Amino acid sequence: PADDFRAQLELGLAHAAFGGQKFSDAEKRYRRVLETYGASDAAPEAQYWAGVAKYKGTNDPGALKATADAFKQRFKDSTWAKKASVWG
């Protein structure tokens, strides 16, 4: 489906920004995937990486805890929630 394809493209752009150490831009892009394509398979991954990007950009470990807490509300049964659970 077109929306799933777009979500994956947006996720790829976010990963590229992250890889280029443009953490603020990466976080914004991950959050856009989460907001625009929240029902897609890319959304849980975007939620995870948005938290990591925020942490990398600010060195605030609270960003990781907030991400783990967010997974308790949304996508709690996803693989990405399991990965983030160590931060909670």
FENKA-V529332 format. One record per pair of residues at least 6 apart in sequence whose ideal C-beta (glycine too) atoms are under 8 Angstrom apart, sorted by the first residue. I is the first residue (numbers start at 1). J is the second residue. Records with the same first field share a line. If there is no record, write none. Layout:
I = J / J
This chain:
3 = 37 / 40
4 = 37 / 40 / 41 / 42
6 = 37
7 = 33 / 36 / 37 / 40 / 41 / 42 / 43 / 46
8 = 42
10 = 29 / 32 / 33 / 36 / 37 / 42
11 = 30 / 33 / 42 / 45 / 46
13 = 29
14 = 26 / 29 / 30 / 32 / 33 / 46 / 49 / 53
15 = 26 / 49
17 = 23 / 25 / 26 / 29
18 = 26 / 49 / 52 / 53 / 56
21 = 56
23 = 53 / 54 / 56 / 57
24 = 53 / 57
26 = 49 / 53
27 = 50 / 53 / 54 / 57
30 = 46 / 47 / 49 / 50 / 53
31 = 46 / 50
33 = 40 / 42 / 43 / 46
34 = 43 / 46 / 47 / 50
37 = 43 / 46
43 = 75
44 = 71 / 75 / 78 / 79 / 80 / 81
45 = 80
47 = 67 / 70 / 71 / 74 / 75 / 80
48 = 67 / 71 / 80 / 83 / 84
50 = 67
51 = 63 / 64 / 66 / 67 / 68 / 70 / 84 / 87
52 = 64 / 67
54 = 60 / 63 / 67
55 = 61 / 63 / 64
61 = 87
64 = 84 / 87
65 = 87 / 88
67 = 84 / 87
68 = 84 / 85 / 86 / 87 / 88
69 = 88
71 = 78 / 80 / 81 / 84 / 85 / 88
72 = 81 / 88
75 = 81
